[in-house]
Amino acid sequence: MHPAVLDLRWQAFAHQTNWAAAFAVAELLVRNHPGSPSGWIHRAYSARRMPGGGIPQAYRLLLPAADAFPDDELIPYNLACYCAQENRLDEAWTWYRAACACGVATETRARALRDEDLRSIWPMIEQLIDPNPGKKS
């Protein structure tokens, strides 16, 4: 039940694209180590891809982590991806801006402009000159 061991198990199942098993390991991470954002991220990522899962489930599972880990860039970034995939573009944009505020905005922007999940908001990202005004990038 050590978080590093569970993380390695999750990575192995993800590498095998065994998303149901990856989800089960991520559930253990969240239950036993709720203060670790990686479990929440892994669980949502797995839920999106596992049989019977999908983007709405992934979004629902990850959403509480946004409040629990306000400084973790990957949580709002992934929420932006889920919203963009469901054509909820205003919400995707809001989550994308939140991700920029958490991390190094220039790196977030570069990653986003390569991420097919965010293709629908690429024009907005490209027009944004300073993705995080007031914060050193």
N, C-alpha and C positions, 0 to 999 in steps of 0.2 A: 504493500500500500504506500510505499515511499513515492512522493510525487515524481522524482526523476525516473524511477522504474516504470511508473504508469505512463509517463510521457514517452518513454522509449517504446513501450508496448503500443501506444496509440500510433506512433510514427511507423512501426512495423505494419500494423493493420492498414494504415492509410497507404503505405507504399504498395501493399497487396490489393488496394482498392476494396478491402473488406470493410465497407462503411458501417455495417451493423455491428461488427465486433469493435470497430474504432469508437462508435457511439457508446457502446457499453463501457469501454475503458474510460472514455471522457466523462461519462456519468459518475464513475467511481472517483475521478479527479475532482469533480465539482462537489460531490457529497463529502469526501474526506478532506479536501483542501479547498474550501470555498474562497479562501483569500488569494488564490492563485488565478490570475486572469487566463492563463493558457488553457485550463480545463474548460472554461466557458467558451472560449474561442474554438477549441477542438470539438466540443460537443455540437456547437452550431454548424461548424463546417461538415461534420459527419452527418448530422441530421439532414442537411441540404442534399446530400448525395446518397443516403441509404434508401433501400426499398421502403416505400411507404412514407418517406420523409418529403422534404421539399423546402423551397425558400420561405414560405409562410411559417413553417415550424422552426426553421433556423433563426429567422428574425425574432420570433416569440421567445425562443430560448436564450438568445443573446441580449435582448433588450434590457433585462434587469442589470446586466453587467455594466452597462453604460453609466449608471448611477453609482455602482459599487466601485468602479475603477475609472474615475473621471480623467485620469492622466494617461491612460493606455490608448495609444493611437490606433491599434488594430481593431479595437471594438467599434468605434464609430466608423472606421474605414469599411469594415465588413458589413455593418448596418447600411452604409451608403450603397454598397454593392447589391445587397438584397433588395433595397428599395428601387434601385435603378433597374434591376432585372424584372421587377413587377411594374415598371413604368410609373412609379411614384416619384417623379423627378424632383419636385420641390423638396420632398423629404430626403431624397438622396443627396441633394445639394446641401441641405442643412447638416446631414451627417458627415459629408465630405469636408465641409468647413470646420466642423468639430474635430475631425481627424487632423486637419492642418494645425489647429490650435494646440493639439497635444504633442505633436512631433516636430520634426524639421520639415517645415512647409514645402521647401523646394524638393526634398526627397519624396514627400507624399505626392506632390504634383507629378513628378517624373514617373513614379510607380503607377499612379492613376491613369496617366496618358498611355500606358502600355497594357492596362487591365481591361480586357474585353467586357467584363461585367459592368464597367462604368462608361462604355462607349456612348450611351445615350446622353451623358452629361459632359463628354469631351469638349463640345463647343463652349460650354460655360467655363470649364477649367482652363481652356486655352485663352479665353478672354480675360481671365483674372490675372492682372499684372502682379499684384502682391498678394499671394495666397494667405498671408498671415501678418497683416500690418501690426507693427508694434512689438513683434517678437523676432529675435535674431534667427535667421534661417541658416 
